[in-house]
Amino acid sequence: MARNKEALLLLIDVGPSMHNVVPEIEKVCSMLIEKKLIYNKYDEVGVVLFGTEETKNELTKEVGGYEHVTVLRDIKVVDGDLLEAFQKLPRGTYAGDFLDAIIVGMDILIKKFGTTMKGKKRLCLITNAVCPIKDPFEGTKEDQVTIIAEQMTAQGMRMESVVVRGGLSGDACQGVLDENDRLLNIFSRRTRAKLSYVESPISLLGALRTRNISPVTIFRGDLELSPKMKIKIWVYKKTSEEKFPTLKKYSDKAPPTDKFATHEVKVDYEYKRVEDPGKVVPPEQRIKGYRYGPQVVPISSADWDAVRFKPEKSVKLLGFTDAGNIMRHYYMKDVNIVIAEPGNQRAILAVSALTRAMKEANKVAILRCVWRQGQGNVVVGVLTPNVSDKDNIPDSFYFNVLPFAEDVREFQFPSFNNFPSSCQPNDQQQEAADNFVRMLDLAPSGKAEALQPDLTPNPVLERFYRFLELKSKQPDATVPPLDDTLKKITEPDPELLSQNKGVVEEFHKSFELKENPKMKKSTRRLLREKPSKSPEGEDHALISVQSANPNSNEHTSAAKVENIGDLTPIQDFEAMISRRDSPEWVDKAIKDLSNKIYDLVEDSYEGDNYPKALEYLIALRKGCVVEQEPKQFNEFLRRLCKFCQEKNLNSFCELLASKELTLIPKTEAADSEVTEDEAKDFLVKREPMLE
Amino acid sequence: MDLDPDEIFRDDEDDFDNGFYQEKEATKEFVVYLVDASPKMFTATSKSEDGKDDNHFHIAVSCISQSLKTQIINRSYDEVAVCFFNTREKKNLQDLNGVYVFNVADRDDLDRPTARLIKEFDAIEESFTKEIGSHNGIVSGSRENSLYNAIWVAQALLRKGSAKTADKRILIFTNEDDPFGSIKGATKTDMTRTTLQRAKDAQDLGISIELLPLSPPAEEFDISLFYAELIGLEGDELAQFIPSAGDKLEDMKDQLRKRMYRKRVVRKINFLISNGLSIELNSYALIRPTLPGAIAWLDSVTNRPLKTERSFICEDTGALLKESTKRFQLYKGESIKFSVEELAEIKRVSTGYLRLLGFKPLSCLKDYHNLRPSTFLFPSDEEVIGSTSIFIALHRSMLRLKRFAVAFYGTSARPPLVALVAQEEIIKSGGQVEPPGMHMIYLPYCDDIRDIEELHSDTNFAAPRANEEQIKKAAALMKRVDLKDFSVCQFSNPALQRHYAVLQALALDEDEMPEIKDETAPDEEGMSRPGVVKAVEEFKASVYGENYDEESDLAGNAKASDASKKRKAAAEVAVKECANYDWADLADNGKLKDLTVAELKYYLTANNLPVAGKKEALISRILTHMGK
């Protein structure tokens, strides 16, 4: 189990310029540890902080220097305490020197492991590299870094650097940035180091590999260009879905006193005849039946083996074709990567020649692959060039599986040009769409591409591991809502929207959506917000652009209330009646609150609900005045009083009279047909009738 | 919020195990193929490749035959009937003239396709003239109306099952656009009227009638003469009806085949473009791997089906449990419990919508950004009018600006980020090759991507790079082995073909196993053409140098050869050591267990047996090998 054991040292910059991203660093490091606690329990992890107020490391004691580098935790097997440490990292006060931290980190690894664990020792540097490193005693900074990099290689250490840049790094001197970039680049050239720049908190979460999976080849052998020429290749998976962990079923049958209870559930399968369910058939008496139309053909595995398709293990070239012949949407599965056999210079050269020639001519190769001997099928796929832009990384290919004739369902769809003119966008609409597509840009020039798959973590997994940690401390915790950083994966970036507010609104205005009157099913939620002219409406639209999110689990956003609940009915009513996306909301709000009032009055026992009902009624009246809907309110109040009269609930009407709550007169709402006097008399007049 | 609960919890498409790869069959499909067998259908239109006369009848029959084969693999619960009209013989329950319902033993007229049906239908053209015969049923002077009869027969066949649970269709194959053209006067009006009424009655019963028109190259099938009214096309629909054109019959066959399948919507999707603006899309699974059908366990004694029963047993107490609603994960030495609802809640990061996040240039979509087959999106105005117009506008902008949309698809199982790539309609030789719409490509997250490139990066030197000359030679080779008309789905899956050929043979009790041609094998003949051989040799010489033999050269493969050398040496030692023991004697006296595992392994290694397992396993392996 310990074969894949890894020793990881996190070198984290906590200097003042890093403070705004430290929360994200805490999260990504916690995630890393949480996953290790499940999948790599024997891995060892240490943490070195730099830019700290204090200094605490062995080198400073031994040779001096290395100030403001703090070993937060010496390297040891992962545990819950480490996770605690990441709950709140100390914020530093000094500009950190990342090279000092690297040296301290290397020193720890060397002291602990010596030359063992080659290739399993990893340094992980998280910094914004905005502060210059100190000048060395002799030689240039470049020389110093080169020496360290070479030492790293000799010790079999790998390094991963995550450099926080863009909007996250604040103001910094360009000269220093350039110098540091150059220095960090030396690492990736001189040693096994990966360097990634991140410009957003999401990318920071995604930049660090939080789970170590040792890659295995799925094929090693020849790529046969023809019977006369072969290239030695290895094939790995390039993408492979990281699944949601499969949790075990829990049994609570064991007595709580049993400390050693596993609580596991065993699943037992029994096979019974359909005609005679009482009879259990032992598993070895089963035989596989293959369906063919209505028939089921029984064949034993041995017979099947004799007749089934048995291709020879091989990877053969079928030919080359124009890249345009293979459309992107035909890629069927996760992706493989084909590399030349490591260390085989000639194979690397052959692959390099092919990739470069393919890239130049925009061609792809079609291969027929049987990865393993005994595999029951062949795979036909497309090989695309992956020309390396780094000197020490050889060129390689990506391989994507293509569909067979049986896998494609060729449906015919009407041509867009044949649609009626009502479905064709006009020039103005097309222009709005063009602007919309152009401006809602996730990869603007000069800035890092947002939501790059390589740097975007799976929000569901993030959420699971965080919740797991939370539950380990508070067993009865509920699932917390998605945090703001992760929300940027599931929802559009509010900043991007507000920057392009004009374009988005123009797009909205250009198109009209209507509910199909023939459809009974309600599609309210599909209707867009109508552009509003009043200043109040403007405000409202702005709020909804920024904070509304109709899909979130919470109802906090007032703009999107769709129902009047029991907890805060008045607030719900106010929010709903002021919704501007459809006139229906006003009616619905009034109707819903009216029903609530009816219910309260009717269910009241000796008037215990009256105060509440009165409160609602006041809110309803106010809303109707604001929305200039006096008619609805007046009708309702009349109905309510009649209802009270019938049900012998006169006391409620008396209460209304005493509070002077009455019809909405013309003076309050122009549309009202009720005069002020009529309103005044409404309840008073009623009194004699009631008696 | 009043969301449709079905919408939130419906995860048919994205749950890997149930549904993504197997389309959910909400309804069965009942289809009657009505094939015109009038002499006009037999008029030779062109010579096919193998020199036989090709005619429309042949095309129709081979399309149906192909469709039956697909159907038995993919949708074997659908039921089908094949019916000819304008025939000499008659065979139908109503005993109407000019209509012949084709069938085989052990099968209802409208029933699931069987191996026998497929086999006999394959041979129908040979026996057609003798058994069924062609005869134009609509001639002036007689009151017969074979089209009317055919629709009647088809309707009667489709009486089975309710229209709610089954999708009922009649597909008419004909090359006669004006079936009553030869008749004049009142008779014609009368026949037209009754036939249309007949069709309308069928449609009122929930049966859809579709037309698959065939026409000779020069003439166009004029749908307005008669059939538009029969199949109920009006206005825009008429304009959208695609007349089956095409110069080559092969193309026509392709088009017919496409139209024979009912388009199945996988699900309806709300595409939230920005806050408050949401359009309606339908998603279609155009590409999904076809796998050999599910197996059913049978009792090998009786060959009767078995059902599997699952029971849950508590490991600690042995008590029988109901399906547990609690799950746990070991973490920090403790089991952390989750309820099923909590797990569902964690996965629900967004509800059901497809939510637009922004746009990127197409160059940002890398070849390795893929995890599963794509899903096709096409707009629908069924519930929200205006969706199509917005979709078309975005589609055009995305094509023009060479951009794709990034969206979050908030399904409940594994909500992915997706790329929406606009696809322009592509029409080749009269037929649609690529439909217009957007393809939804499932993007990986960083957790799903592996850094393989850096795994073997060389730390000391730069990796070898090909020079101009070598690249030129590679380019020359590429030109030689160019697949000009390659289309992605030109190969049929040999494993699947073999699977079903074997099943068909077994189902029909045939002794001989059929041979299947593996279309995916490289073109060896082409590869041995002198031009190709020369290009290969030149490329080889330029990258490998002269007189280089990959097989014998192990220099570049130092690691592997080291390992194999070690293995060889170990084997030699083992053989030597092995000779020091009297194995037969040790075995007979039960003394093998006194040896160490290392010693036991000498024997195993020397005899090329696996050396894995516990000591007992090793001993029993040795004994078995010695035959004791």
Interface residues (C-beta under 8 A of the other chain):
Chain A: E34 L37 I38 D79 G80 T153 R190 T191 R192 K194 G206 A207 R209 T210 R211 I213 P215 D222 E224 L225 S226 P227 K228 M229 K230 I231 K232 Y236 K237 K238 T239 S240 E241 E242 F244 P245 L247 K248 K249 Y250 S251 D252 K253 A254 D258 A261 T262 H263 E264 V265 K266 V267 D268 Y269 E270 Y271 K272 R273 V274 E275 P277 V281 Q285 R286 I287 K288 G289 Y290 R291 Y292 G293 P294 Q295 V296 V297 P298 I299 S300 V307 R308 F309 P311 K316 L317 L318 G319 F320 T321 N325 I326 M327 R328 H329 Y330 Y331 M332 K333 D334 V335 I337 I339 E341 P342 G343 N344 Q345 R346 A347 I348 L349 A350 S352 A353 L354 R356 A357 M358 E360 A361 K363 I366 R368 G376 N377 V378 V380 T384 N386 S388 K390 D391 N392 I393 P394 D395 S396 Y398 N400 L402 P403 F404 A405 E406 D407 V408 R409 E410 F411 Q412 F413 P414 S415 F416 N418 F419 P420 S422 C423 Q424 P425 Q429 Q430 A432 A433 D434 F436 V437 R438 L440 D441 L442 A443 E449 A450 L451 Q452 P453 D454 L455 T456 P457 N458 P459 V460 L461 R463 F464 F467 L468 E469 K471 S472 P475 T478 V479 L482 L486 I489 T490 E491 P492 D493 L496 L497 V504 F507 H508 F511 E512 L513 K514 E515 N516 M519 K521 T523 R525 L526 L527 R528 E529 S544 V545 A548 N549 P550 N551 S552 N553 H555 K560 E562 N563 D581
Chain B: M1 D2 L3 T70 I72 I73 S76 D111 R112 P113 T114 A115 D236 A239 Q240 I242 D254 Q255 R257 K258 R259 Y261 K263 N270 L272 I273 S274 N275 G276 L277 S278 I279 E280 Y284 A285 L286 I287 R288 P289 T290 P292 G293 A294 I295 A296 W297 L298 D299 S300 V301 T302 N303 R304 P305 L306 K307 T308 E309 R310 S311 F312 I313 C314 E315 D316 T317 A319 L321 S324 K326 R327 F328 Q329 L330 Y331 K332 E334 S335 I336 K337 F338 E342 L343 E345 I346 K347 R348 V349 S350 T351 G352 Y353 R355 L356 L357 G358 F359 K360 P361 C364 L365 K366 D367 Y368 H369 N370 L371 R372 P373 S374 F376 F378 D381 E382 E383 V384 I385 G386 S387 T388 S389 I390 I392 A393 L394 H395 R396 S397 M398 R400 L401 R403 A405 V406 F408 G410 R414 P415 L417 V421 Q423 E425 I427 Q432 E434 P435 P436 G437 H439 I441 L443 P444 Y445 C446 D447 D448 I449 R450 D451 I452 E453 E454 L455 H456 S457 D458 T459 N460 F461 A462 A463 P464 R465 A466 Q470 I471 K472 K473 A474 A475 L477 M478 V481 D482 L483 K484 F486 S487 V488 C489 Q490 F491 S492 N493 P494 A495 L496 R498 H499 Y500 V502 L503 Q504 L506 A507 M513 I516 D518 T520 A521 P522 D523 E524 M527 S528 V532 V533 V536 E537 F539 K540 S542 V543 Y544 G545 Y548 E550 D553 G556 N557 A558 K559
